[in-house]
């Protein structure tokens, strides 16, 4: 499983971090071009691609991808 984050769209609100049932995400110290701290996948191996991050992101800046979907692209 993999988490893809569009860092330049992310506004660092942390909703996905709070909602992730597996603790995959965290707010990073790294900033995007808009100057906000972006989200990063700190426990990628725990991701089950449940889609909770996608559903809760108000800016559609995050996507959970199953491995077989990632190989198809």
KENU-957572 format. One record per atom (N, C-alpha, C): y, x, z; residue in three letters. Coordinates in pm, whole numbers, padded with zeros to 5 digits, always signed. Atoms other than C-alpha are relative to their C-alpha. Layout:
# residues N
YXZALA ...
# end
This chain:
# residues 73
-00117+00084+00000UNK +00000+00000+00000UNK +00124+00090+00000UNK -00123-00078+00007UNK +00353+00115-00062UNK +00121-00093+00017UNK -00125+00073-00015UNK +00703+00005+00025UNK +00103+00071-00087UNK -00105-00053+00086UNK +00979+00053-00232UNK +00132-00059+00046UNK -00130+00044-00050UNK +01341+00035-00116UNK +00108+00044-00098UNK -00114-00031+00086UNK +01644+00015-00345UNK +00115+00041+00092UNK -00093-00050-00101UNK +01862+00235-00127UNK +00146-00032-00029UNK -00140+00030+00030UNK +02187+00167-00312UNK +00034-00148+00013UNK -00023+00142-00024UNK +02142-00207-00265UNK -00009-00032+00149UNK +00023+00023-00144UNK +02027-00188+00098UNK +00131+00011+00078UNK -00120-00005-00084UNK +02300-00270+00349UNK -00034+00037+00144UNK +00041-00049-00131UNK +02099-00147+00648UNK +00006-00102+00111UNK -00013+00106-00101UNK +02101-00481+00826UNK -00114+00004+00102UNK +00111-00014-00092UNK +01759-00410+00981UNK -00089-00122+00014UNK +00083+00121-00010UNK +01613-00757+00929UNK -00145+00034-00033UNK +00137-00036+00039UNK +01309-00609+00754UNK -00068+00083+00108UNK +00054-00083-00108UNK +01263-00357+01036UNK -00047-00091+00114UNK +00032+00092-00109UNK +01267-00635+01296UNK -00119-00088-00034UNK +00103+00095+00041UNK +01035-00862+01097UNK -00134+00062-00037UNK +00125-00063+00043UNK +00772-00608+00986UNK -00104-00006+00112UNK +00100+00015-00106UNK +00455-00695+01180UNK -00077+00128+00031UNK +00076-00124-00018UNK +00311-00344+01142UNK +00085+00119+00041UNK -00087-00110-00041UNK +00614-00132+01236UNK +00012+00109-00105UNK -00005-00096+00111UNK +00629+00032+00894UNK +00141+00055-00021UNK -00138-00032+00037UNK +01009+00039+00864UNK +00087+00042+00118UNK -00099-00042-00100UNK +01299+00200+01051UNK +00133+00022-00071UNK -00132-00032+00055UNK +01671+00249+01002UNK +00015+00151+00002UNK -00009-00144+00018UNK +01724+00599+00871UNK +00138+00054+00040UNK -00128-00067-00023UNK +01997+00848+00957UNK +00068+00029-00133UNK -00051-00025+00135UNK +02039+00893+00580UNK +00087-00116-00046UNK -00092+00103+00048UNK +02326+00704+00418UNK -00007-00011-00152UNK -00002+00020+00144UNK +02344+00551+00072UNK +00142+00022-00054UNK -00130-00025+00062UNK +02637+00570-00171UNK +00110-00090+00056UNK -00099+00089-00063UNK +02807+00281+00013UNK +00030+00040+00144UNK -00025-00051-00135UNK +02793+00476+00340UNK -00075-00071+00110UNK +00077+00067-00105UNK +02539+00260+00522UNK -00135+00068+00019UNK +00131-00056-00029UNK +02225+00383+00692UNK -00107-00088-00063UNK +00101+00075+00074UNK +01933+00281+00475UNK -00129-00012+00080UNK +00131+00020-00059UNK +01589+00161+00568UNK -00097+00099-00063UNK +00103-00086+00055UNK +01293+00394+00529UNK -00136-00040+00056UNK +00137+00028-00043UNK +00917+00357+00552UNK -00049+00120+00080UNK +00041-00111-00086UNK +00818+00572+00849UNK -00150-00001+00028UNK +00144+00013-00021UNK +00460+00444+00879UNK -00063-00066-00121UNK +00046+00056+00127UNK +00371+00381+00516UNK -00150-00036+00003UNK +00144+00022-00004UNK -00002+00406+00593UNK -00038-00130+00073UNK +00027+00125-00071UNK +00022+00095+00816UNK +00032-00124-00082UNK -00042+00113+00083UNK +00162-00125+00537UNK -00122-00074-00055UNK +00106+00085+00054UNK -00063-00417+00440UNK +00052-00086-00115UNK -00065+00071+00111UNK +00174-00545+00168UNK +00003-00151+00025UNK -00005+00142-00035UNK +00218-00877+00349UNK +00120-00071-00063UNK -00117+00058+00065UNK +00559-00928+00184UNK +00106-00051+00096UNK -00098+00048-00098UNK +00743-01010+00507UNK +00136+00066-00021UNK -00127-00070+00023UNK +01006-00746+00431UNK +00073-00058-00120UNK -00059+00058+00122UNK +01063-00889+00083UNK +00061-00137+00027UNK -00042+00137-00027UNK +01092-01246+00204UNK +00126-00004+00085UNK -00111+00003-00094UNK +01342-01161+00477UNK +00122+00080-00043UNK -00115-00080+00044UNK +01567-00917+00287UNK +00101-00089-00072UNK -00099+00087+00064UNK +01889-01104+00204UNK +00052+00054-00133UNK -00050-00061+00123UNK +01968-00860-00079UNK -00110+00038-00099UNK +00115-00032+00086UNK +01619-00827-00235UNK -00007+00149-00028UNK -00005-00144+00016UNK +01638-00453-00175UNK -00131+00069+00036UNK +00127-00060-00042UNK +01278-00401-00063UNK -00117-00075-00062UNK +00118+00058+00065UNK +00937-00459-00215UNK -00125+00066+00057UNK +00130-00052-00045UNK +00583-00421-00077UNK -00096-00010-00117UNK +00085-00007+00119UNK +00340-00313-00347UNK -00142+00039+00040UNK +00140-00037-00019UNK -00039-00314-00334UNK -00033+00113-00095UNK +00032-00119+00081UNK -00197+00003-00472UNK -00039-00034-00143UNK +00040+00034+00136UNK -00356-00169-00773UNK +00117-00048-00084UNK -00122+00041+00073UNK -00013-00315-00867UNK +00081+00124-00037UNK -00076-00123+00026UNK +00148+00030-00842UNK -00063+00079-00114UNK +00069-00073+00107UNK -00117+00182-01072UNK +00023-00063-00137UNK -00016+00071+00127UNK -00053-00084-01339UNK +00132+00030-00068UNK -00131-00023+00061UNK +00309+00017-01393UNK +00015+00137-00059UNK 
# end
